[in-house]
Amino acid sequence: MDIELRRTRHQVPRASRPDAATGDRWYLMKNVPLMRLTYQVRLLAYLAQQNAARLVVVLPSGTRLSADMQAFAQVNSVTIERAKT
């Protein structure tokens, strides 16, 4: 069965890939002062779950998490790790 995706010439399908992957862990590394819940995080968490993996978000030690990001990490299989400085 062929499915025709209907979109304008300006629309493109979105995708994201982890920065690193080892076994059952996918790593996303960010260097930001405030980590927000973004489309990239939601998509990678979903893809990791589909592949029986766990998403690990690696952040600098001083990075704060938004309330949405904290709630999302608790509900989904997302681990927050702080990089050692």
Legacy VTK file of the C-alpha trace (Angstrom):
# vtk DataFile Version 3.0
C-alpha trace
ASCII
DATASET POLYDATA
POINTS 85 float
0.000 0.000 0.000
1.417 3.376 -1.008
0.651 6.357 1.172
0.920 9.812 -0.303
1.945 12.415 2.245
0.198 15.664 1.459
2.263 18.737 2.293
3.275 22.013 0.772
6.696 22.529 -0.737
7.877 24.295 2.447
6.982 21.456 4.828
9.519 18.794 5.621
9.254 15.792 7.927
11.050 16.340 11.230
13.549 13.963 12.718
16.167 13.856 15.428
19.063 11.583 16.295
20.846 11.070 19.604
24.361 12.474 20.038
25.563 9.025 21.090
24.096 5.572 21.610
25.474 2.658 23.598
23.481 -0.508 24.038
20.174 0.427 25.603
21.039 4.090 26.302
20.638 7.061 23.974
22.504 10.243 24.924
21.501 13.825 24.217
24.110 16.394 25.297
23.111 20.017 25.818
25.106 23.012 27.028
22.336 25.373 28.129
21.607 27.370 31.318
17.915 26.307 31.315
16.789 22.984 29.868
13.291 23.237 28.481
11.067 20.467 27.195
11.584 20.702 23.439
10.300 18.811 20.427
13.738 17.185 20.145
13.543 15.772 23.681
9.982 14.514 23.239
10.794 12.894 19.887
13.992 11.226 21.122
12.219 9.923 24.238
9.508 8.430 22.043
12.006 6.876 19.616
14.114 5.497 22.470
11.044 3.901 24.002
10.125 2.334 20.654
13.643 0.853 20.458
13.633 -0.429 24.074
16.231 2.165 25.089
16.459 4.896 27.702
17.120 8.557 26.874
19.880 10.156 28.960
20.109 13.956 28.821
23.586 15.139 29.825
23.714 18.734 31.126
26.314 20.998 32.773
26.220 21.008 36.567
24.652 24.486 36.809
21.792 23.898 34.384
18.270 24.388 35.718
15.317 22.329 34.483
11.980 23.846 33.509
8.919 22.529 35.342
7.692 20.848 32.145
11.029 19.101 31.642
11.096 17.844 35.245
7.568 16.440 34.982
8.292 14.834 31.593
11.479 13.174 32.896
9.628 11.703 35.868
6.756 10.294 33.809
8.838 8.987 30.900
12.053 6.981 30.841
14.320 10.026 30.693
17.393 10.260 32.906
19.049 13.606 33.658
22.806 13.431 34.260
25.018 16.325 35.294
28.437 16.573 33.651
31.364 16.792 36.010
33.210 20.098 35.779
LINES 1 86
85 0 1 2 3 4 5 6 7 8 9 10 11 12 13 14 15 16 17 18 19 20 21 22 23 24 25 26 27 28 29 30 31 32 33 34 35 36 37 38 39 40 41 42 43 44 45 46 47 48 49 50 51 52 53 54 55 56 57 58 59 60 61 62 63 64 65 66 67 68 69 70 71 72 73 74 75 76 77 78 79 80 81 82 83 84
